[in-house]
Amino acid sequence: MNKYNKTYRQTKKFKVYINKYSQTPQGKMVAIRTHARRKRNLGFVPIMNNPFPKEVKIDYHHINNTFVIPTPKKLHRKTLGKQHRMETNKSLENLGFNLEAFKK
């Protein structure tokens, strides 16, 4: 194949760049946003930075269809299914997060 027939996205250089970028915090956020938008047509607007220590693994929890908040992974995965959003929001309020302004 002639080197001029390839687009930049098809080159090995671009693939190496994408692999490195996807490992950065910004690249991971882009992947999370894309997944949320495609899977359930949800928005992804973080309303706060991560307040937890670096050692705590986090997931982003949708408190409504647009806004997300960082939560510890164990807490986020504790309740799954139809009651997930309500139960996780309740747990976050027990931790001291005021989510009333963002509900609805």
Buried (B, 14 or more C-beta within 10 A) or exposed (E): EEEEEEEEEEEEEEEEEEEEEEEEEEBEEBEBBEEBEEEEEBEBEBBEEBEEEEEBEBBBBBBBEEBBBBBBEEBBEEBEEEEBBEBBBEBBEEEEBEBEEBEE
